[in-house]
Amino acid sequence: MAGNGKVEVEKEELKKGGLRTMPFVLASELCDRFALAGFNANMVQYLQNELHLHLVQATKTLNFFGGTACLTPIVGALIADSFAGRFWTIAAGSFIYLLGMIGVTVSAILPGLRPPACELKSETCHRATTCQLLVFYGSLLLTAAGSGGIRPCVVAFGADQFELDRPMAQHGGRRSFFNLYFFSMGFSTLLALTVAVYVQDNVGWGLGFGIPSIAMFVSIVVLVAGYPLYIRRKPGGSPLTRVTQVLVAAVRKRKIHLPADANLLYQDKELDADISTAGRILHSDHLTFFDHAAVVTDGDLAETGRPNPWRLSTVHRVEELKSILRILPLWSVGIFFNHRRLP
């Protein structure tokens, strides 16, 4: 009976993920990107024309919140990997972002939350008051915080639906997803930069911000609607913690000679099960200093056989750190490419 129950569970799991989830993930991303692009594209004009800020101050404001939005994904990724999981991190981030968008939309509609229009005859423009700016800045801060839950998880969550050990992934399902994902992202951005910006310039800021806000709401609804179909991986623990543990263990054992045979380095399939669902990383002969972390010495293992992670790391975890270090040069180039992007 127990065996039959296990088979039923496995059958239910096989019904999740794959192409059936693509309409939900892609439609959610389409609305999400439309909302983000339409919301941020014309923000400098809003700060100048509606809040009556000088160009320099408007630029500084957007640079500050844009920089904040580039840091919050680090926190979001740690939360997703440590305990929340990708789905709930995306959902929570989208909801927080929506709250920020609603705040900006309301401030653009209600006269009390924005300064009066400039007097054409006297050319007098009243700058936004401190309270009005606090409402606006608080809303922007919410969008920056919300983007921290969206940006680091969306692509990985979509890829999770095509696990490598499933036939669909082996037949190009994951590759098709990435192609459609980036097409949807580009198409929705183009649509936002034409439709939303046109409405903001020619109809009104309230409707111009309201349309992206509605798109974000639709994005959340579509994402949640596909909940029963998604593959939701269990969090495997913070990668930052694992990287730090490898560094500490390698420094502690820096004077210990490495074995000539790499097979003597510590490996534990059970310990790495949650973080190696796509297969374990094989040992490499590069950056061998970090291999010291996988050398077994006295006191590294408890009586139960479990290792002290601050003294002993598996080869898989050591290779994770090596992989990160190898892509750092490529990643650093991306900083210059993306430094002008808004939240």
Beta strands, then each sheet from edge to edge (+ up, - down):
end
